[in-house]
Amino acid sequence: MRTEPRNAQPRRLWPWALGLALAGILLSLAIWLVIGRLHLLQSGAGQVRVTQSVVVQQVEKVAKLVSSETTLRDVVVYENTWYGSTKKALVVVTGRILAGINLDKGSEVRIDDQAKHITISLPRAEVIAIEITNLETYDEQRGIWNPFSPSDHDAIYKLARQKFAETGNELKISDTAQESASELLQGMFSTDGYSVEINYR
């Protein structure tokens, strides 16, 4: 945009230019926060430096982001024999599996500014929680002197949790969460010449 060379005009425009520049900076920072980009601090010499607190914050965000919830439905067959009297039950179980990285088990971040190398140590991804949301009994056969009791229903609940844990391992839900965490952390911190090493223990 062309402007006429008047002496008063620069004085009128510089507050607007400064305001637009500040708005642009704030907008950029907001976008970085939304997409979880790396926050970088500038040293006096203009050298980019990654801080420990920034890395820890981003690791926490990634750990929450890669947590995955899977809804499952499966059949549990329960059988119990007592003195020749057998009781059986066929139960359809619905539940949820939550897998992710449990940072309560500890994490470690080491930054080598000279070599521009970041080492992040995390606990391995795992099944964090199993929630049984519904149990539907489709077939229940009582024994002659072996009726169902509350302890049997507890045993069925325990079997359902074990079966869901096995299914979660077969589906490799934890592996998927771990791979996603590695990709996100690599993408966040592999900038401005930094290399990233991620270890799972």
C-alpha positions in Angstrom: 0.0 0.0 0.0 1.5 3.4 -1.0 1.4 6.4 1.3 2.1 10.0 0.6 5.3 11.3 2.2 3.8 13.4 4.9 5.7 14.1 8.1 2.6 13.5 10.4 1.6 10.2 8.9 4.3 8.0 10.4 3.3 9.2 13.9 -0.3 8.2 13.2 0.6 4.8 11.8 3.2 3.5 14.2 0.7 2.7 17.0 -1.4 0.7 14.6 1.6 -1.1 13.2 2.8 -1.9 16.7 -0.6 -3.2 17.6 -0.8 -5.4 14.6 2.6 -6.8 15.3 1.7 -7.6 18.9 -1.6 -9.2 17.7 0.4 -11.3 15.2 2.7 -12.5 17.9 -0.1 -13.4 20.3 -1.9 -15.2 17.5 1.2 -17.2 16.7 1.7 -18.2 20.4 -2.0 -19.2 20.6 -1.6 -21.5 17.6 1.5 -23.0 19.0 -0.4 -23.8 22.3 -3.4 -25.3 20.5 -1.3 -27.7 18.4 1.1 -28.4 21.2 4.2 -27.0 19.4 7.5 -26.6 21.1 8.0 -23.3 23.0 11.5 -22.0 22.5 13.4 -19.4 24.4 16.0 -17.1 22.9 19.3 -16.6 24.6 21.2 -13.3 24.4 23.2 -14.4 21.4 20.0 -15.3 19.4 20.7 -19.0 20.0 17.7 -21.3 20.4 17.6 -23.1 23.7 15.1 -25.7 24.9 14.2 -25.5 28.6 13.7 -28.4 31.0 10.3 -27.2 32.1 9.0 -26.8 28.5 10.0 -30.4 27.7 8.3 -31.8 30.8 5.1 -29.9 30.0 5.0 -31.2 26.5 5.7 -34.7 27.7 2.7 -34.5 30.0 0.5 -33.2 27.2 1.6 -36.0 24.9 1.0 -38.6 27.6 -2.6 -37.4 27.9 -3.1 -37.1 24.2 -2.0 -40.7 23.3 -4.1 -42.3 26.0 -6.5 -44.5 24.1 -9.9 -45.9 25.2 -11.3 -49.0 23.6 -14.7 -50.4 24.1 -15.0 -54.2 24.0 -17.7 -56.9 24.2 -16.8 -60.5 24.9 -18.3 -63.7 26.2 -17.3 -65.3 29.5 -18.1 -68.9 30.3 -18.0 -69.6 34.1 -18.0 -73.1 35.5 -17.7 -74.3 39.1 -18.0 -77.9 40.4 -18.4 -78.7 44.1 -18.7 -82.3 45.2 -19.9 -83.4 41.8 -22.5 -80.6 41.4 -21.6 -78.2 38.6 -23.0 -74.7 38.0 -22.4 -72.9 34.7 -23.0 -69.4 33.4 -22.6 -67.8 30.0 -22.2 -64.0 30.4 -21.8 -61.3 27.7 -19.5 -58.6 29.1 -19.1 -55.0 27.9 -16.4 -52.8 29.1 -13.6 -50.2 28.4 -9.9 -50.5 28.3 -7.7 -47.4 28.9 -4.1 -47.6 27.7 -1.4 -45.0 27.9 1.8 -43.8 29.6 1.6 -43.6 33.3 3.9 -40.7 34.3 3.3 -41.4 38.0 5.9 -44.1 37.5 8.4 -41.4 36.8 10.0 -39.7 33.8 13.4 -38.1 33.1 14.5 -35.4 30.7 18.1 -34.6 29.9 19.1 -31.7 27.6 22.5 -31.2 26.1 22.5 -27.7 24.8 26.0 -28.0 23.3 25.2 -31.1 21.3 21.6 -30.0 20.8 20.4 -33.4 22.0 17.3 -34.2 24.1 17.0 -37.6 25.9 13.5 -38.4 27.3 13.0 -41.5 29.4 9.5 -42.7 30.0 7.7 -45.7 31.5 6.5 -48.2 28.9 2.9 -47.7 27.8 0.5 -50.1 29.4 -3.1 -50.9 30.2 -3.9 -48.3 32.9 -7.5 -49.2 33.7 -10.2 -51.8 32.8 -13.8 -50.8 33.5 -16.6 -53.3 33.3 -19.8 -51.4 32.3 -22.3 -54.2 31.8 -22.8 -57.9 32.5 -25.7 -59.8 30.8 -26.3 -63.5 31.8 -27.7 -65.5 28.9 -27.5 -68.9 30.4 -27.2 -69.9 34.0 -27.4 -73.5 35.2 -27.4 -74.2 38.9 -26.0 -77.3 40.5 -28.2 -79.5 42.7 -26.4 -78.5 45.9 -24.2 -75.9 44.3 -26.3 -72.7 43.8 -24.9 -69.3 42.7 -23.7 -66.9 45.3 -22.3 -63.4 45.4 -18.7 -64.9 45.3 -19.6 -66.5 41.9 -20.5 -63.1 40.5 -17.3 -61.7 41.8 -15.4 -64.5 40.1 -17.2 -63.8 36.8 -16.3 -60.1 37.2 -12.6 -61.1 37.7 -12.6 -63.4 34.7 -14.0 -60.6 32.6 -11.3 -58.2 33.6 -8.6 -60.9 32.9 -10.1 -61.6 29.5 -10.2 -57.9 28.6 -6.6 -57.5 29.7 -5.6 -60.4 27.4 -7.6 -58.9 24.5 -5.9 -55.5 25.1 -2.5 -57.2 24.7 -3.7 -59.1 21.6 -4.9 -55.8 20.0 -1.5 -54.2 21.0 -3.4 -51.1 22.4 -0.4 -50.2 24.6 2.1 -50.5 21.6 -0.1 -48.1 19.6 -0.1 -45.5 22.4 3.7 -45.8 22.7 4.4 -45.4 19.0 2.1 -42.4 18.9 4.0 -40.8 21.8 7.3 -41.3 20.1 6.1 -39.8 16.8 4.6 -36.8 18.6 7.6 -36.1 20.7 10.0 -36.5 17.8 7.9 -34.1 15.8 7.8 -31.5 18.6 11.4 -31.4 19.5 13.3 -32.3 16.3 13.5 -28.7 15.3 16.2 -26.1 15.0 18.9 -28.7 14.9 17.9 -30.7 18.0 17.9 -34.4 17.9 15.6 -36.5 20.2 16.2 -39.9 21.8 13.3 -41.5 23.5 13.8 -44.5 25.8 11.1 -46.7 27.4 11.8 -48.6 30.5 
